[in-house]
């Protein structure tokens, strides 16, 4: 996430999305205006101020910049000045006075009030228990965004999030159906397959003096299937995923496939369709636990090629594939063939 600031906001998003801030221009008078860079400064940011006029030739004018009443820059053609704004909720008053060679003069004042606006996002795609990361959006899932404003008035009063008006944009287009007063959280469709959307939000106080903006770039990911051991005593061992080539010091094991970022509530969701193959032969899965497969190698040592295809009953964008070479070893350690495998469900 990036940083914007302007009398309003710095932003840090969920799972590391950056900060933004904004400033508001007040009391502009005459034929001179002030622009800021960055447009939305945050607390303690250094802001470049630029005077502009459609009437005066500022390059030939005597210009004086003042910050909170103290002159910080002056001279003929002094069209820019730098100022470091204060802490959250502070008011930095900037004034520019321009006087042309014919003594025509004009002035403008800007009040910079830094704020913070965090933008977090998540999705409703599936992740297993104890997963520490974000549920990444995949095609067909929903994207959940939450704006967390930190707006403090110069007097020290914190403005409640419910009192702010939010304008949400998707790739620059205003989403009117989810924008409005108090609408700090929204749920929208995730980006299309292989797509990336830039979601931004602007929050503004009712008097227009405080405002902040934040944005985040969100890309859709392909769901993936990861294979784990389903231990008879400890359950699914989420702490250790099976590699593409794994050695099992057992002659029997139950495998559990976990569909990361799929549009489902559980791995056994009825909308998910699992197609298992072992050494090239299709294996019928258990209707109660279609994401699990039990293999028995008997008293032999064998390697099983497990292949899995995962699709969805209604979301045709979901098509995840996985394959694993699993070598079993029995206590006898005698050699065997792949024909020794017995597949079942549990």
N, C-alpha and C positions, 0 to 999 in steps of 0.2 A: 504494500500500500504506500501511497506517496504522502508528502506533506504539503498542505495548503494552509494558508493562514490569512486572516483578515478580521480584525476585531472580533474574531469568533472561535476558531477551533483548531485543535490538533487531534489527529486520529490514530489509534492503534487497533487493528482488527484482529478477530479470533484466529488463533493459530498463527499469528504474526502478520497482521495487515497494518501498514504504517499510519502516521498521524497527520491531521490537517487542522488548520485554524483559519479564521476569517476575520476581516475587519470591515467596519462600515464607515462610509463617508457621510459626514453630517455638516450642515450649515454652509455648503458651498455657495459662494456669492460672486457677483461680477462675472467677468468673462474668462476666468481662470479656473481650471479643474485640476484635481490631483489624482493620479493613478498609482497603484501599488504593485510591487513585485517582490515576493510572490503575492498573488491576489488575496490569498487567505493566510496571513501570517499567524504563527502560534506564539505561545509565551516565550519571551526572551529571544525571539527571532530578530534578525537584522533585515530591515525592509528598505528597499530602494523606492524613493518617492520621486515622481516625475510630474512637473507642471506642464499643462497643455492649455493652449488658447487658440480660438479661431478668429480672434480680433486683434490681439497684441502680437507683435513680433518679439517673442521671448528671447531670441538670440541677441537682440539689440537692447533688451530691457535690463534694468537693474533689479535683481531678484534677491529677496531675503527670506531665508527659511528659519522658523522658530519652532522649538519643541518645548511644550509646557512653559512658554514665555521666554525661553532662553534662545538666543540666536546660535544656530549650529552651522550655517553655511550662508554665504552671500557673495555677490559679484555680478558683473554683467554676463548675461547668458547662462547663469547658474540654474539650469533647468532641472537638475536632479540633486537629491540629498539622501543621505542614509540615516536611519534611526533604528536603535535597538528598543523594541517594545518591552513592556514590563511583564509581571507575573500574571497568572490567570485572574481575570476580572479587573485588571488595572486599566486606567484610561490614559492613553498617550495622545495629547492634543498637538496636532501639527498644523502650522499656519504658513502660507506662502504669500508674500507681498511682491507684486511685479509693478514696476514703474517704467513706462516707455520714455523715449527721448523727448517726446512732446509733453511730458508730465502726466499723461493719462495713466491711471493706476487701477489695479484690481487685486483682489485677494480671495483666498479660499482656505477653508479649515477642514481637516479630517480628524476624526476621533478613532483611534485604533484600540479596540478592546479585545484582547486575545481570549479564545475559548478552546475547548477540546471536544472532539467528536470521534468516538471509536466506532468502527464499523466491523461487525463480526458476521461470519456466515457459516452455514452448515447445510446438510441436506438430510432427507429422510431415507437415504440408502442404507443398506444393512452393513453393520459391523458387529463383530462378536463381543461377548462380555470382556471387560478389562482392556479393551482396545483404547490406547491413549491418544490416537490421532483423531483428525476430523473425519466425519462421514463425507467422503467426497461425492460430488454430484455426478451422476451418470445420465445418459439420455433416457428420458421417461420418468426420472425422479423429480422431486420438488426441492427447490432451493429456499432455505430459510435465512433471512437476514435480519440483524438487530442493530439499530443505531443506539449508541450510548453517549448522550451529550453530557458535557460538563460545562455548563453555562453559568457564569457568575457575574452579577451586575457590579459596577464600580463600588456600590455601597456594601458589597459583601454578601448580598442575597443570592442564593442558588436558585436558578429557574428550573422548576420541575419539568421533566421530559414530557409529561402530558400536556404542558402548556405551550409547547413548541409546534410549529407547523412544518411538516416534512414534505419535500418534493423529491420523489424517487424517479430515477431515469435508467433506462436500459439502452446502452449504446447511444446515449445522448437524447433518446426519445422519452418524453415525460410519460410516466405510467400513472395516469389520472385516477385509475380505479383503486390504487393502493396508496395514493398520496392524500395528505390532509392533516388536520390538527390532531396531535396525539398518536399518529400512525408511525411509531418508531420501529415497529416490527412488521415484516411482510413475508408472505409465502408466494413464490412465483415458480413457473416451470424452469427446470435446469436448461442450460444450453443444449442445442442439438448435438448429435453425434459428431465428435471431432471439432465442435464449435467452441468459441470463447466469447463471453459477454463481459462488457464493462458495466458494472452496476454502481451508480453513484447516488448519494443522498445529500440534500441540503436541508438544514434545520434552521429555523428563524424564529425569533421571539415575536410576540404580537406587536410590539412597538417598532420592530425592524432594526433596533440598535445592536442586537446580538445575532450573529449568524455563523454557521459553520458548514463545511462541506467535506465529504470523504468519498472515496471510490475504491473499488476492488475489481481486479480482473479474475474472472471465474471460467475455468475450462472444464468441459465434460470429460470424464475418464471412462475407460472400458472396465467393466466389472472383471474380477479375476477369481479363480477358484484355488483355494489353498487346502492341502491335505494334512490332516492331523490324525494321531492315534486316539481312538476312543477306548480308554482303559476301563476294564470291568470294575475297578474299585474307585478310581479317581476321576472318571469321566473324560471328557475331551481335554487333551493336554495342549492347551493353547500356547503354552510357553515355548513349544518346539514344533515348528512346522516341518514336515518331511521334505527333504531335498528331492530333486529330480532323479537322483540315484541314491537309495538308502539301503542300509543293511539292517535287518530285523533279527535279533537273536532269539526268535520264537518261530514256531511252526504255524501259528494262527494269530491273526490280528483283525480287529475291526477298524476300518478307516472312516473318517468323517470329513466330508468336503464342506468348506465354509465359503459362501459366495460373497466376498467382499464387494461392497458398493453396488450390489444388485437391488432392484426395486422389489423388496420383499421385507416381511416382518421377522421371519425366522428362516433358518436354512431349510426347514421342512415345509415352507410355505407351499400351499397347493398350486400356486401359479408358476412355480419353478419346475422345470422339466429336466431331469437328470438322465443321461444316457451313458451307462457304464460299459466298458469293454475290458476284458482280461485276456491278454495274449491273442488279441484279434477276435475273440468271441464275445458276443453281446451277453450281458448279464442283466437279468430282471431285478430291479430294486424293490425293496419292501415299500408298500404304499404308506405305511406309518412313518418310516424313516428313509425317504428316497435319497437322502444325501449320504447314507452310510452303506458300507460294503464290508462283508466279512470274508476273508480268505483263509483256507486251511491247506497247508502243504504236506501234512502227514509226516511220516518219518523220513523225509528227504530234504535235501537242500536245493532250492529252486529260485529262479528269478521270474517274477511276474511283471509284465508290462501292463500297468493300469492306465486306461485312457478314459477321460470324462469329457462329455460335452454338456454344457448347461445353456438352456434356452428358457424363454418365458412364454406363457400361454397367450398374453396379449401385447407385451412389449417386444416387438420384433427387432428392436435394436440390441437386445441382450443376446449375445452369442459368445460365451466364454469357453475356452478349451484348456485342458491340462493333461499332462502325461507324467508318469512316475515309474521308474524301474526299481522294484522292491525285491531285494534278495532275502529269502527266508533261510533260517538254519534251525534244524531240529537238534535235540540233545544227542542223537546218534551220529549226526553229521554225515550220513551216507549220501552219496550222489543220487540225483534223481532227474526226472525230466519234467517239463512243463505240464505234461498230461497228469501229473500227480495232484494238481491243484483242484480244490473243491471250493466253489464260490457260493456264498450264501448271504443272507441279510440278517440283521439283528436289530 
